[in-house]
Amino acid sequence: MKRFWFYCFYTYFIFFNKLHRGFNKINPALLLFNTRWAKKKFESRGIIDPHKEFDKTYEDPINGISIRWAEGLLCGLLFLILFNAYLTVNSLFLVYTKDLGTIVIIFCGALSLVFNSIIVFRNNIYLDHFRDFQKIERKRRKVYSVLVLVITLTTLVYFFMIFNFLTLLNPTITQTQFVP
C-alpha cells in the first residue's frame, strides 16, 4: 500500500511535468525570452538558455513547482478518502450534526497532511522510489498510471455521489430558511 501511495505521487508529478511541457508549446510569455532586453539580462546573470532554467523551476523533483502541485493533489486525495469514509459512516447511522462537520473537515485535512509528511515527504524518501519507478518498463508504468487515474476519479465521483445520497436521505440539508 505504501508503495502504491508513492506511485500515486510519482504519477501526479509526471502528470504535472507533462502538463507544463504541453503548455510551453502555446505559452506566448516564453517569447519574451527571445527579446534583446531579456537576452542581455540573462547573459548578465550567466544563464545561457532561459527556457531550460524555466523548465528546471517546474521539473525539479525536490523544490519544483510540479512537485508542490503533486503534493497538494496527494494530500487532497487522502483528504477526500478520509472525508468520504466519514460521510459514509455518517449516512449509514443517519447522524446529522451541524457543528461536527467543520471539526471533521479540519481533522481530515490535518490527518492527511501529517500522514503524507511522515510517510512520503520526510527526508525526501520519495526520490528513491522515483528512481525505482523510472526503471519499471513502460507498459507496466501505463497500467499503474491508469490505476491511479481510476482511483482518483472514483474517489472524486464517490464524494459527489455521497453528497447526493445524503440530500436524498435528509432533504433539510439543502433547504434554506429565509427570514422576512
C-alpha positions in Angstrom: 0.0 0.0 0.0 2.8 2.3 0.8 4.5 1.6 -2.5 1.3 2.4 -4.3 0.9 5.7 -2.4 4.4 6.6 -3.7 3.4 5.6 -7.2 0.4 7.9 -6.9 2.7 10.7 -6.0 5.1 9.8 -8.9 2.2 9.7 -11.4 0.9 13.1 -10.3 4.4 14.5 -10.6 4.8 13.2 -14.1 1.3 14.4 -15.0 2.2 18.0 -13.9 5.5 17.9 -15.8 3.7 16.8 -19.0 1.1 19.5 -18.4 3.9 22.0 -18.1 5.6 20.8 -21.3 2.2 20.9 -23.1 1.5 24.5 -22.1 5.0 25.5 -23.1 4.0 24.9 -26.7 1.3 27.5 -26.5 2.7 29.9 -23.9 3.2 33.3 -25.5 5.1 34.6 -22.5 8.0 32.4 -23.4 8.5 34.6 -26.5 9.7 37.3 -24.1 12.8 35.2 -23.5 13.8 35.9 -27.2 13.8 39.7 -26.9 17.2 41.6 -26.8 16.5 43.0 -23.4 15.8 39.6 -21.9 18.8 38.0 -23.6 21.1 40.7 -22.1 19.5 40.3 -18.7 20.0 36.5 -18.7 23.6 36.8 -20.1 24.5 39.2 -17.3 23.3 36.6 -14.8 25.2 33.8 -16.5 22.1 32.0 -17.9 22.7 30.7 -21.4 19.3 29.1 -22.1 16.4 30.7 -20.2 14.0 28.1 -21.4 16.0 25.3 -19.6 16.1 27.4 -16.5 12.3 27.9 -16.7 11.8 24.2 -17.1 14.0 23.5 -14.1 11.7 25.5 -11.9 8.9 23.2 -12.8 10.6 19.8 -13.2 12.9 19.8 -10.2 11.9 16.8 -8.1 13.0 18.5 -4.8 11.8 22.1 -5.0 10.0 22.3 -8.3 6.5 23.7 -8.9 5.3 20.3 -10.3 6.3 18.5 -7.1 4.4 21.0 -5.0 1.2 20.5 -7.1 1.7 16.8 -6.8 2.0 17.1 -3.0 -1.2 19.1 -2.9 -3.1 16.6 -5.1 -1.8 13.7 -2.9 -2.9 15.4 0.3 -6.3 16.3 -1.4 -6.8 12.7 -2.4 -6.2 11.4 1.1 -8.4 14.1 2.5 -11.2 13.0 0.1 -10.8 9.4 1.1 -11.0 10.2 4.8 -13.9 12.5 4.4 -15.7 10.0 2.2 -15.3 7.4 4.9 -16.7 9.9 7.4 -19.7 10.7 5.2 -20.3 7.0 4.5 -20.4 6.2 8.2 -22.5 9.3 8.9 -25.1 8.2 6.2 -25.2 4.6 7.5 -26.0 5.7 11.0 -28.1 8.7 10.0 -26.4 11.0 12.4 -26.6 14.7 11.3 -25.0 17.4 13.4 -24.3 20.8 12.1 -21.2 21.7 14.2 -19.4 18.4 13.8 -18.8 18.9 10.0 -16.3 21.7 10.4 -14.3 19.7 13.0 -14.3 16.7 10.8 -13.0 18.7 7.8 -10.2 20.2 9.9 -9.4 16.8 11.4 -9.3 15.0 7.9 -7.2 17.8 6.5 -4.7 17.7 9.4 -4.6 14.0 9.3 -3.8 13.9 5.6 -1.1 16.5 5.9 0.5 14.7 8.9 0.3 11.2 7.2 1.8 12.4 4.0 4.6 14.4 5.7 5.6 11.4 7.7 5.2 8.7 5.1 6.1 10.4 1.8 7.8 13.8 2.3 10.1 13.2 5.3 13.8 13.3 4.3 12.8 13.2 0.6 12.1 9.4 0.7 10.1 9.7 -2.5 13.3 10.4 -4.5 14.4 6.7 -4.0 11.0 5.5 -5.1 11.1 7.8 -8.1 14.4 6.2 -9.3 12.8 2.7 -8.9 9.7 3.7 -10.8 11.7 5.1 -13.7 13.3 1.6 -14.1 9.9 -0.1 -14.5 9.1 -1.0 -18.1 6.8 1.5 -19.9 3.9 -0.9 -20.3 3.7 -1.6 -16.6 4.0 2.2 -15.8 1.0 2.8 -18.0 -1.0 0.2 -16.2 -0.1 1.8 -12.9 -0.9 5.2 -14.2 -4.3 4.1 -15.4 -4.9 2.5 -12.0 -4.0 5.8 -10.2 -6.3 7.7 -12.5 -9.2 5.3 -11.9 -8.7 5.5 -8.1 -8.5 9.3 -8.2 -11.6 9.7 -10.3 -13.5 7.1 -8.3 -12.8 8.9 -5.1 -13.9 12.2 -6.6 -17.1 10.6 -8.1 -17.9 8.9 -4.8 -17.5 12.2 -3.0 -20.2 13.8 -5.1 -22.4 10.7 -5.0 -22.4 10.5 -1.2 -23.5 14.2 -1.0 -26.3 13.4 -3.4 -27.2 10.4 -1.3 -27.2 12.5 1.9 -29.5 15.1 0.4 -31.9 12.3 -0.6 -32.0 10.9 2.9 -32.4 14.2 4.6 -33.8 16.9 2.4 -33.5 19.5 5.2 -29.8 19.7 4.5 -30.4 21.6 1.2 -33.3 23.7 2.4 -32.5 27.3 3.3 -34.6 29.3 5.6 -35.5 32.9 4.6 -36.2 35.4 7.2 -38.6 38.1 6.0 
